[in-house]
Amino acid sequence: MRFMMFEHNGSAHLGVVDGNHVIDMQACDANLPTTLHELIMGGADALSRLKAAFNNLPEGELLSLDDVTPALPIARPGKFICVGLNYAAHAREGGHEIPQYPSLFVRWPSSLVACGAPVILPQVSEQLDYEVELAIVIGKGGRHIPVSSALDHVFGYTLFNDVSVRDFQRKSNQWTPGKNFDGTGPLGPVVVTPEELPPGASGLRITSRVNGETRQDSNTADMIFSTEKIISILSEFMTLESGDVIATGTPSGVAHAMKPPGWMKDGDVVEVEIEEIGILSNPVALEK
Ligand code: MG
């Protein structure tokens, strides 16, 4: 299934995407969870109730995707963990060694923005960079999860653009400032459940474009640490919980490595895409 949160008539709704339409699940059954995060927290029982409602759809609940505004699929994840340097060519283009253990950092919800909302070019920097990433949404939580059963803990997969303010990222060895500017974390719009994708969402073409020009073009099979390995490694030191989001790193081709650097500017449009998941598109706007 393909889920999204969307704004319609002034409020947020949980929808199931079907082709060019979205079905407002609240309108089908007012007792269903009202957000994707609630649905995930509700486990197998909530999902089976939603599927039952979906299979008995009344007429006239379809909305055109053109008529709704995407919202963040998970507005306030309990944890938003990012893996850095997870594609060998990207590690090399930034002058880093190939990691033996993943580089990890965190994002706070204040940096996240929905599909279509502006990515904010801050007043204090010109070094605004894009990073297309596969994002994992955790379903069933857990600790000490073995690689062999790690995929059982995935609710679905979505798109993330790990927009980075490079000069602030490199002010110290800790990347927190450069990865947490307000309005620099596009996420969504759809969360695709695993049965629609190859295992671990591996083997999918992953690309980014600025104003239609391809900047990154790789494949999720090139990740150094796979979906299942990342889940296992993270759960070795902390409990993963339902609705946690994990961004899995970006391939080569970032603006920072171009000569001259191809930073994003006010008025640009940045798109990131993973085949079979979709496109996440955002305009860039200067901070007011
Ligand atoms: Mg990244």
Residues whose N, C-alpha, C, O or C-beta is under 5 A from the ligand:
A	BS01	MG	V83 E131 D162 G249 T250
